[in-house]
Amino acid sequence: MANKQSAIKHMRSSKRKQARNRIYRGQTRTAVKKARHKIEQGHLEEAREAVRVAVVALDKAAQKGVIHKNNAARRKSRLMQQLNKVERAA
């Protein structure tokens, strides 16, 4: 447990930041899962829209500092590769 006033304040602000980050991280994970699911199902139009939503969520999370920008870029790249693979097969 923190003893100094500044450490106590830091703990309070950390909890606020953690709660805020959790929202963006959760939205990102949900969007990516939905996109992967649509890609696996083979619904191309729905998959394109789901990937677009996932890319926006990843960009927003990276912009907010919830995830690193390279992490977001890597995830977007992998999603696009999966989508392109299914589109070529169809």
Sequence and secondary structure as in RCSB ss.txt:
>XXXX:A:sequence
MANKQSAIKHMRSSKRKQARNRIYRGQTRTAVKKARHKIEQGHLEEAREAVRVAVVALDKAAQKGVIHKNNAARR
KSRLMQQLNKVERAA
>XXXX:A:secstr
   SHHHHHHHHHHHHHHHHHHHHHHHHHHHHHHHHHHHHHT HHHHHHHHHHHHHHHHHHHHHTSS HHHHHHH
HHHHHHHHHHHHHH 
